[in-house]
Amino acid sequence: MPLPGLELLYQSLSSVYKNADDVLVSVIHWKIISNGFKCIGKGEKGKSCDKKSEMLPKDWNSDENVYVLRYNQTSNNKIFILKIIKIDDSLMVNFMREEDEKVASMNIRSSDHCTGVLDDYHSAFKNLEDFKKRVKKEIFDEFKSSVEKKSESRKCEKSSSLLEDDRFTQGGPSHRRSGQQHEWIDPDGPFSVGRGDLDPFGGMGGGMLMDPRRSGGPGFGMDPSTGLPARLPRGAVPPGARFDPFGPSGARPSPDPDHMRPPDYDDMFM
């Protein structure tokens, strides 16, 4: 038998509804069935004649003050007990997993979600979507495994992080994906110093720090081996890295004409 929609379930039960509480209990039952459960009877103790069904059992609302229904979770065959107690104009809902007695609870006021009209589905409810969301959050989400909760938490954090990044950069990652490019500015121009500070995400670099490689004319490049007796191996200085040379610009590892001490170097009057 296919899973009935809420409207079909309501129509099949309209002749046995006694009050607004019955209506809301049937909605909770529908949500339970929609989440992979089957009803296996009423009462806290099972019976040999109980059968799995998507419908409510006979005489499910025979007690005006309490509803007790048993469910089987089809994915793992675990037993759950739904117990709803009427307290004044409110319903106290408890959904318990039998094996470890873990309980999820919620309190609802029938007047907040049911109009009291029992013979017409379209006139029976108010704030129905809010009620269904509450049942999901306060009942079913409590039984999610720690792995499922961590996975959802990571998704939320990642989504929030991407949103904050886009807000901070005012068109950062998403802006670049759209194919828009920054205006090209000559990095060797005299007015380029400090421009990188105005657009830290522009990829220009530099900022207020003077880059010696940009201090000369176009094509100027600094040899990182300057001042050493031999050239550095390929890859010793990564491309684009800021690097302080070992000697003055233009120096070569050839003998220094001042490497010999001058005559009378120890003469204080020299």
C-alpha positions in Angstrom: 0.0 0.0 0.0 1.5 3.4 -1.0 2.3 6.0 1.6 -0.8 8.2 1.9 -0.6 12.0 1.7 -1.7 14.0 4.7 -4.9 15.0 3.0 -5.8 11.4 2.2 -5.0 10.3 5.7 -7.2 13.1 7.1 -10.1 12.1 4.9 -9.8 8.5 5.9 -9.9 9.5 9.6 -12.4 12.3 9.6 -15.3 10.1 10.7 -13.4 9.0 13.9 -12.0 12.4 14.9 -13.4 13.6 18.2 -11.5 16.8 18.8 -8.5 19.0 17.7 -6.1 16.8 19.7 -7.0 13.8 17.5 -6.2 15.9 14.4 -2.7 16.9 15.6 -1.9 13.3 16.7 -2.7 12.1 13.2 -0.4 14.7 11.7 2.5 13.6 14.0 1.7 10.0 13.0 1.9 11.0 9.3 5.3 12.7 9.9 6.6 9.5 11.7 5.5 7.3 8.8 7.0 9.8 6.3 10.4 9.3 8.0 10.7 5.6 7.4 8.6 4.1 10.2 5.6 1.7 10.3 3.0 1.6 13.0 2.8 -1.8 14.8 -0.1 -1.2 17.2 -1.2 0.8 20.2 0.0 0.5 23.9 3.4 0.2 25.4 3.6 -3.6 25.0 3.6 -5.3 21.7 1.3 -8.2 20.8 1.8 -11.2 18.6 -0.9 -10.1 16.3 0.6 -6.7 15.7 1.3 -6.0 12.0 3.3 -3.2 10.4 1.1 -0.6 8.8 1.1 3.0 7.6 -2.4 3.5 9.0 -3.4 4.2 12.6 -4.6 1.1 14.5 -8.2 0.5 15.5 -9.3 2.5 18.6 -6.1 4.6 18.6 -8.0 7.5 20.2 -10.2 5.6 22.6 -8.6 7.3 25.6 -9.3 11.0 25.7 -6.3 11.9 27.9 -3.4 9.8 26.5 -2.3 8.3 23.2 0.2 5.5 23.1 1.4 4.1 19.7 4.3 1.8 18.8 6.5 2.1 15.7 9.1 0.1 13.9 12.0 1.9 12.1 12.3 -0.1 8.9 15.9 0.7 8.3 17.2 -1.0 11.5 14.1 -2.7 13.0 14.3 -0.6 16.2 11.2 0.0 18.2 9.9 3.5 19.2 7.0 4.4 21.4 5.0 7.6 20.9 3.2 8.8 24.0 1.1 11.9 23.9 -0.5 13.2 27.2 -3.2 15.8 27.3 -2.5 18.5 29.9 -5.2 21.2 30.0 -5.2 22.7 26.5 -1.8 21.4 25.6 -0.3 18.1 24.4 3.0 16.8 25.8 4.7 14.7 23.1 7.3 12.0 23.9 9.0 9.8 21.3 11.2 7.2 22.9 13.6 4.7 21.4 13.0 1.5 23.3 16.5 0.0 23.3 18.3 2.8 25.1 15.2 4.8 26.3 16.4 7.9 24.5 13.5 10.4 24.4 12.7 13.5 22.3 10.0 15.7 23.6 7.9 18.7 22.6 4.9 20.6 23.9 2.1 22.0 21.7 -1.1 23.9 22.1 -3.9 22.5 19.9 -5.4 25.9 19.4 -2.1 27.2 17.8 -2.4 24.7 14.9 -6.0 23.5 14.7 -9.1 25.6 14.1 -11.5 23.0 15.5 -13.1 22.2 12.2 -13.0 18.4 11.9 -14.8 17.6 8.7 -12.8 19.7 6.2 -9.1 19.3 5.7 -8.6 22.7 4.1 -10.2 24.5 7.0 -8.8 22.3 9.8 -5.3 23.7 10.2 -3.5 26.9 10.8 0.3 27.3 10.8 0.6 23.8 9.6 4.0 24.2 8.0 5.4 25.6 11.2 4.0 22.7 13.1 5.6 20.1 10.7 9.0 21.9 11.0 8.8 21.8 14.8 8.1 18.1 14.8 11.1 17.5 12.5 13.4 19.7 14.6 12.3 18.7 18.1 11.5 15.0 17.5 13.4 13.5 14.6 16.6 15.6 14.6 17.2 14.4 18.2 17.8 10.9 16.9 20.3 11.8 14.2 23.7 10.1 14.7 26.7 12.2 15.7 28.2 11.6 12.3 25.1 13.0 10.5 25.0 16.1 12.9 28.8 16.8 12.2 28.3 16.5 8.5 25.4 19.0 8.5 27.4 21.3 10.8 30.3 21.3 8.4 28.0 22.1 5.5 26.5 25.0 7.3 30.0 26.3 8.4 31.3 26.0 4.8 28.3 27.8 3.4 28.6 30.6 6.0 32.3 30.9 5.3 31.8 31.3 1.6 29.1 33.9 2.2 31.3 35.9 4.5 34.2 35.7 2.1 32.1 37.1 -0.7 30.8 39.9 1.5 34.3 40.8 2.7 35.9 40.9 -0.7 32.8 42.6 -2.3 33.0 40.3 -5.3 36.0 38.2 -4.4 35.8 34.5 -5.5 32.4 34.8 -7.1 33.5 38.1 -8.8 36.6 36.4 -10.3 34.6 33.4 -11.4 32.4 35.7 -13.4 35.3 36.6 -15.6 35.7 40.3 -14.6 39.3 41.5 -14.5 41.0 44.3 -12.6 42.3 47.3 -14.6 46.0 46.7 -15.6 48.4 49.2 -14.1 52.1 49.4 -14.9 53.9 48.0 -11.9 57.0 50.0 -12.7 55.2 53.3 -12.8 56.1 55.9 -10.1 52.5 56.0 -8.8 52.3 52.2 -8.3 54.0 52.2 -4.9 51.4 51.5 -2.3 48.6 50.7 -4.8 48.6 47.0 -3.6 47.4 48.2 -0.2 44.3 49.7 -1.7 43.3 46.3 -3.3 44.8 43.5 -1.2 42.9 40.9 -3.3 44.0 42.3 -6.6 47.1 40.1 -6.9 49.4 43.1 -7.5 51.4 42.7 -4.3 54.0 45.3 -3.4 52.0 47.5 -1.1 54.1 50.1 0.8 57.2 47.8 0.7 59.6 48.8 -2.1 60.4 45.8 -4.3 64.0 46.2 -5.5 63.1 44.3 -8.6 60.7 47.1 -9.6 63.1 49.9 -8.8 64.7 50.1 -12.2 63.4 50.5 -15.7 61.4 47.9 -17.6 63.1 44.5 -17.9 65.2 45.1 -14.8 65.9 41.9 -12.9 68.1 41.1 -10.0 70.6 38.2 -10.0 70.2 36.4 -6.6 73.7 35.1 -6.9 75.2 38.6 -6.7 78.1 38.6 -4.2 78.6 34.8 -4.2 81.6 32.9 -5.6 79.2 30.7 -7.7 75.7 30.9 -9.0 72.8 29.6 -7.0 71.2 26.3 -8.4 68.0 26.6 -10.4 64.9 26.9 -8.1 66.9 28.1 -5.1 64.8 31.3 -5.1 61.1 30.7 -6.0 59.7 32.9 -8.7 58.2 36.1 -7.4 59.8 35.7 -3.9 61.2 38.8 -2.1 64.9 38.2 -1.9 67.8 40.2 -0.4 71.0 39.6 -2.5 74.2 38.5 -0.9 76.1 41.5 -2.3 75.5 44.9 -4.0 73.7 45.0 -7.3 76.0 44.5 -10.3 78.8 42.9 -8.2 80.5 39.9 -9.7 82.3 37.0 -8.0 85.6 38.1 -9.7 88.6 39.2 -7.4 87.9 42.4 -5.5 90.6 45.0 -6.4 90.6 46.0 -2.7 91.2 42.5 -1.4 94.9 43.2 -0.7 95.9 45.4 2.2 97.4 48.8 1.2 101.0 49.6 2.1 101.4 50.9 5.6 97.7 50.0 6.4 98.6 50.2 10.1 99.8 53.9 9.8 97.2 55.9 11.7 98.1 59.0 9.7 97.5 57.3 6.3 
